Each structure stands twice: as C-alpha cells, then as structure tokens.
Amino acid sequence: MTTNDEDFATALRSAIATRGLSLQQLRQALGERGVRVSTATLSYWQSGRSVPERDSSLAAIGTLEECLGLARGHLGSRVRVRPSDIAATGAAAVAAPGLELLDGGMNGAFAPRRHVVEAAALLGLDYQSAVRSTIHDRFRIGADRCEADHEVRLLMIATRGGVDSYPVWVESEDLESMPEVTAVENCRVGRVVVSAEFGGRMVEMLLDRPLREGETILTEHRQTHAGPQTPRDAVWRMVHTPFREIFLEVEFPPDDLPARVWSSTVLGGRREDRPLEVQPTVQALFVDGAPGEYGLTWQW
C-alpha cells in the first residue's frame, strides 16, 4: 500500500487549490487533452464522495496530473480500487494469449488467469507492451522457513513506442500476508487494484520516461510479506512465451539448510527435477527456454 500521508481526495483538493483552478477550468483543461470528465465527477473526487474506479476514470488520472502540474503517479499512487468482481470489467478485459508471466508465483500451481489480465486492464496495462527477456528472482527464506523477501529484476524490451509502465501481479495463500511491492531501481509504484476475492493485487509500476520501440530497460522491485505465512518448499516462475533467461536464487538460513534441493521444470505437462548441491544460496539458470514452469524446490 502507499506510504503517502494524503489520500486521493486530499491530494487532489490540495493540487487544485495550489494551481488556483476552478473545477470548470480543470474540466476544460482535461477536455483540451481529449479527456472527458464532468465537473460533478471532479467535485465528488475532491470531496472524497467517490474515487476513480472505471477504466475511463483510471485512464484520466495521468492527464489530470499533467493539468495540475503534478509528478507522474502523485495522484495515481493514492487510488485504491477494490472491485468486488474483477471478471465483470467488460470487453476491454479479454484474455490475452500473449500473457507472458505472472509475478509472485510461489507454488507452481499458477496458470494464465482471466482475473489477472482483467486487473491489469483496469489500470490500462497489459503484458505485451514490454516483453520480459530476462527475469532474475532472488528469494530470501527466514528462520521460520517462510519467505522473508523477494527481489525481482526484469530486463524488458518495449514492443511499441510510448511504453511508460508495466504490470506486476502479487498474491498469497495467506490473505493477511499479501506482499507489498516497493520500487528499487528505474521504476516507482503507481496505482494498485486489490482483489480480496482472488487473494491478490495488481500493481502499476511506472517508468521514469516513455520507452522507444525496441528500447530495453532493467528494473528492480521488492516484494515483502506483512503477516504470517506458510513455510515454503519451492519457488516458481511461470512463462507463456519463449524467454532468453530466467535466473532463480534462494538464500536459506545458514543454520537451517534443506535436506535436498532440485532445479525443477514443468514443460508440456511433464515435470523434471535435477538434484543440486545443498548450499546456503542455491541458484538455477534457464536459458532460451520454452513456455512452462521453472523453479527451485526442496525438502526440509
């Protein structure tokens, strides 16, 4: 969740006052940029009577920040949409056959799911604008044998010009321990869609500037759990398009190493486990792979 002290309504009201704009003037400025928002809606937003929830409203936030002279994400990071039924978001949220990966997969049981694609669509995001060529996951296991934190480095290639954000989906079997996402390098956290029904949240990660078509960028973010968890015996990455490199790394407590560790793949429904040497830090590298599941698994 955001660490900002102000909520969306307070931040919007403050920005409007600072700019000295009337709601009518703000509506007109938005209209000049091709965004239609009524004066009544702006009034509801600044008073806190409602928040942007529809696709069109969420898409207008970036332009609203521009009109008010705010930094990208200043208002967007304060929006918390909690849809009761993400599957009812409409035609814009059709399943995308090019869905590449779902961030936060831990148990190897994840599959391309419609609600994940639709949660991204609520924020105007998709998994096809920036192809994840290289994925580096580093997990740290705590003394309780649970995940302490998870660092994610992504080398992405823009498939079109103008890409300035990308989606990150996180989830947890333990709803009280939903991972929080923190930006580390070349990105920052924007809006968040929370789905209690599916035990996950979709996070908009904002880039510092739009990318050109074919341009690459290396980003890093961290996922940490805030509550109790189930002890881990595996970490997985699921990909749905060919990739260049996946690098998985797990750091165990030095005084509590697992008894056995494997590099594991599930391709075409067939699972293969390759024994690895048990060490405080275990690594697995997968190169030029096909769609499937790639992981590190162990026995305590």
Phi and psi in degrees as a GROMACS rama.xvg file:
@    title "Ramachandran Plot"
@    xaxis  label "Phi"
@    yaxis  label "Psi"
@TYPE xy
-68.1151  148.537  THR-2
-97.8981  4.22584  THR-3
-66.035  141.539  ASN-4
-75.7316  -33.8101  ASP-5
-85.3289  145.229  GLU-6
-85.6227  178.364  ASP-7
-59.9087  -47.026  PHE-8
-62.0054  -44.6368  ALA-9
-63.9288  -43.9631  THR-10
-64.6702  -39.6762  ALA-11
-67.1672  -45.6797  LEU-12
-60.9964  -41.3541  ARG-13
-65.3039  -41.4623  SER-14
-67.0163  -39.9645  ALA-15
-64.4325  -42.3106  ILE-16
-65.0521  -41.0827  ALA-17
-62.9298  -39.5798  THR-18
-77.9023  -16.0918  ARG-19
68.9138  32.2924  GLY-20
-99.1499  145.958  LEU-21
-83.8931  162.23  SER-22
-63.7807  -33.3326  LEU-23
-64.8732  -41.9739  GLN-24
-65.7631  -38.4999  GLN-25
-67.4405  -41.5854  LEU-26
-59.2975  -41.9985  ARG-27
-66.3224  -40.6535  GLN-28
-63.5066  -39.1032  ALA-29
-64.8233  -43.6193  LEU-30
-60.3741  -36.9575  GLY-31
-64.8435  -20.3895  GLU-32
-101.958  13.0276  ARG-33
84.0387  13.7969  GLY-34
-112.213  124.217  VAL-35
-103.452  111.404  ARG-36
-135.401  129.508  VAL-37
-73.7999  157.715  SER-38
-61.7466  -37.0896  THR-39
-62.6811  -41.701  ALA-40
-63.5849  -43.7855  THR-41
-60.7582  -38.1395  LEU-42
-64.2054  -43.5112  SER-43
-62.8004  -40.4728  TYR-44
-65.1208  -44.2522  TRP-45
-75.6057  -21.1858  GLN-46
-88.6517  -13.8452  SER-47
87.2573  5.1058  GLY-48
-68.3799  -25.7515  ARG-49
-152.454  166.289  SER-50
-129.751  157.369  VAL-51
-60.6525  124.236  PRO-52
-129.916  -38.1495  GLU-53
-70.5378  159.601  ARG-54
-53.7652  -45.5348  ASP-55
-65.9252  -36.2494  SER-56
-69.2178  -43.0538  SER-57
-63.4628  -38.7079  LEU-58
-67.565  -22.1183  ALA-59
-80.797  -13.1351  ALA-60
-63.7506  -40.6699  ILE-61
-60.5551  -41.3972  GLY-62
-68.9426  -36.8356  THR-63
-61.0827  -42.6804  LEU-64
-62.2316  -39.578  GLU-65
-63.3856  -46.2678  GLU-66
-62.3519  -31.3858  CYS-67
-94.2875  3.2796  LEU-68
67.9446  32.6281  GLY-69
-99.7936  155.723  LEU-70
-67.7821  149.076  ALA-71
-56.8231  128.473  ARG-72
92.2162  -6.23514  GLY-73
-60.5926  -43.7341  HIS-74
-90.304  -40.4684  LEU-75
-59.2128  -34.8014  GLY-76
-69.5188  -11.5488  SER-77
-99.6256  -0.690599  ARG-78
-86.7976  129.091  VAL-79
-125.618  103.245  ARG-80
-94.6253  129.542  VAL-81
-123.118  77.7025  ARG-82
-68.0462  136.152  PRO-83
-75.9655  -24.376  SER-84
-147.436  91.0873  ASP-85
-60.8032  -29.2354  ILE-86
-67.3992  -7.03242  ALA-87
-103.329  27.3106  ALA-88
-86.2141  -5.34689  THR-89
104.217  -173.406  GLY-90
-65.7191  -23.6526  ALA-91
-68.8519  -11.1355  ALA-92
-112.251  49.8807  ALA-93
-81.1606  151.527  VAL-94
-61.9546  134.1  ALA-95
-101.254  118.88  ALA-96
-64.4469  -18.8417  PRO-97
-91.2968  10.396  GLY-98
-53.3664  122.718  LEU-99
-92.01  -48.7349  GLU-100
-157.868  158.662  LEU-101
-115.443  115.535  LEU-102
-70.3046  142.394  ASP-103
97.1377  4.25964  GLY-104
-66.7578  126.928  GLY-105
-121.158  -26.1746  MET-106
-111.204  3.0637  ASN-107
72.5542  8.63792  GLY-108
-107.891  6.39812  ALA-109
-80.8112  147.993  PHE-110
-137.123  164.532  ALA-111
-58.0233  118.07  PRO-112
-120.017  139.094  ARG-113
-60.3383  -39.0216  ARG-114
-66.3773  -26.9211  HIS-115
-70.2691  -45.7016  VAL-116
-62.0911  -39.9488  VAL-117
-70.8309  -35.2871  GLU-118
-63.2924  -39.581  ALA-119
-64.4481  -40.0401  ALA-120
-63.9368  -31.1015  ALA-121
-59.2916  -28.3796  LEU-122
-99.8471  7.8281  LEU-123
71.7044  27.1396  GLY-124
-113.559  160.231  LEU-125
-148.317  171.355  ASP-126
-97.3741  12.3115  TYR-127
-112.675  -13.4597  GLN-128
-73.7658  -27.2804  SER-129
-135.987  106.857  ALA-130
-76.2016  130.551  VAL-131
-85.2121  101.835  ARG-132
-79.758  -43.2413  SER-133
-128.473  133.756  THR-134
-125.084  125.774  ILE-135
-121.916  112.067  HIS-136
-107.806  125.609  ASP-137
-121.006  116.049  ARG-138
-107.285  140.728  PHE-139
-117.848  123.178  ARG-140
-96.0299  130.251  ILE-141
-85.179  -179.326  GLY-142
-63.3752  -22.4495  ALA-143
-87.3997  6.13051  ASP-144
69.611  15.8238  ARG-145
-104.494  166.009  CYS-146
-70.3055  121.996  GLU-147
-84.9076  -46.6106  ALA-148
-160.823  168.04  ASP-149
-142.306  113.525  HIS-150
-98.2919  135.451  GLU-151
-124.96  121.132  VAL-152
-111.75  130.883  ARG-153
-125.362  125.363  LEU-154
-99.2635  112.323  LEU-155
-116.606  150.466  MET-156
-120.629  124.197  ILE-157
-71.8128  128.036  ALA-158
-89.6957  -4.42558  THR-159
-153.505  164.338  ARG-160
-77.4554  152.008  GLY-161
90.9435  2.14449  GLY-162
-66.7601  120.364  VAL-163
-129.711  12.625  ASP-164
-163.24  164.548  SER-165
-151.289  156.93  TYR-166
-92.2739  146.991  PRO-167
-131.624  121.736  VAL-168
-104.669  129.661  TRP-169
-127.964  148.554  VAL-170
-153.611  169.91  GLU-171
-151.681  144.53  SER-172
-67.3999  -27.1592  GLU-173
-101.142  105.894  ASP-174
-62.0102  -26.7244  LEU-175
-78.9853  -4.9674  GLU-176
-122.001  40.8597  SER-177
-62.6026  128.471  MET-178
-61.568  139.256  PRO-179
-96.7926  140.321  GLU-180
-104.722  128.917  VAL-181
-123.78  130.665  THR-182
-73.7498  141.256  ALA-183
-117.906  -49.1645  VAL-184
-145.796  133.255  GLU-185
59.4916  25.4518  ASN-186
-161.59  168.554  CYS-187
-151.919  155.844  ARG-188
-77.6365  131.817  VAL-189
-106.867  -125.557  GLY-190
-77.8533  161.849  ARG-191
-136.367  133.394  VAL-192
-108.943  123.411  VAL-193
-105.126  132.782  VAL-194
-124.282  98.448  SER-195
-65.6575  -30.6203  ALA-196
-61.789  -40.5167  GLU-197
-103.513  4.81737  PHE-198
63.2993  41.7656  GLY-199
-152.647  174.552  GLY-200
-143.333  142.333  ARG-201
-100.627  125.314  MET-202
-113.391  130.355  VAL-203
-87.0975  119.725  GLU-204
-101.631  119.239  MET-205
-93.4822  137.496  LEU-206
-91.7782  160.893  LEU-207
-69.6155  -25.6963  ASP-208
-156.789  159.624  ARG-209
-66.6444  144.857  PRO-210
-92.3234  151.495  LEU-211
-82.7952  156.874  ARG-212
-59.0409  128.898  GLU-213
86.7992  -6.4202  GLY-214
-75.8072  146.195  GLU-215
-107.06  156.177  THR-216
-150.281  142.707  ILE-217
-108.736  119.646  LEU-218
-118.124  161.191  THR-219
-144.072  134.831  GLU-220
-139.014  165.121  HIS-221
-124.507  141.205  ARG-222
-117.817  125.56  GLN-223
-129.755  145.599  THR-224
-93.6675  145.082  HIS-225
-104.874  -6.57371  ALA-226
-144.1  -165.549  GLY-227
-66.1297  150.122  PRO-228
-136.325  172.654  GLN-229
-90.596  135.103  THR-230
-52.8727  142.387  PRO-231
-95.4226  146.869  ARG-232
-134.641  15.3604  ASP-233
-169.649  153.197  ALA-234
-133.163  141.735  VAL-235
-136.566  152.695  TRP-236
-123.943  131.419  ARG-237
-111.055  128.314  MET-238
-126.795  148.012  VAL-239
-120.504  7.79786  HIS-240
-137.693  159.949  THR-241
-58.1719  149.79  PRO-242
-134.758  164.022  PHE-243
-86.9937  -43.2102  ARG-244
-159.037  135.028  GLU-245
-124.28  127.025  ILE-246
-123.221  115.138  PHE-247
-108.323  138.744  LEU-248
-142.448  129.482  GLU-249
-126.8  126.96  VAL-250
-105.008  120.455  GLU-251
-100.084  158.911  PHE-252
-60.6861  131.456  PRO-253
-56.3506  -30.8478  PRO-254
-97.9966  11.3866  ASP-255
-148.896  68.7998  ASP-256
-85.1171  150.627  LEU-257
-68.1684  161.219  PRO-258
-76.6638  -36.0767  ALA-259
-144.374  149.793  ARG-260
-138.482  143.085  VAL-261
-132.126  149.303  TRP-262
-90.7834  122.773  SER-263
-123.323  142.196  SER-264
-134.964  148.884  THR-265
-128.548  107.682  VAL-266
-127.601  126.811  LEU-267
59.3638  31.5814  GLY-268
82.4623  -2.92324  GLY-269
-106.816  129.028  ARG-270
-98.9911  138.492  ARG-271
-131.767  129.913  GLU-272
-116.633  127.937  ASP-273
-114.543  119.624  ARG-274
-61.2778  141.186  PRO-275
-123.397  159.457  LEU-276
-71.948  133.758  GLU-277
-75.3305  122.331  VAL-278
-142.544  166.354  GLN-279
-58.8264  -32.889  PRO-280
-125.326  122.624  THR-281
-113.131  139.163  VAL-282
-130.583  152.597  GLN-283
-143.37  132.255  ALA-284
-117.094  128.773  LEU-285
-120.976  125.553  PHE-286
-120.736  138.608  VAL-287
47.9861  55.5406  ASP-288
-94.953  165.348  GLY-289
-94.7285  165.279  ALA-290
-55.1375  138.586  PRO-291
163.163  -160.391  GLY-292
-116.299  135.452  GLU-293
-131.559  129.427  TYR-294
-154.384  175.028  GLY-295
-118.508  127.99  LEU-296
-127.389  155.655  THR-297
-155.464  165.671  TRP-298
-120.612  134.766  GLN-299
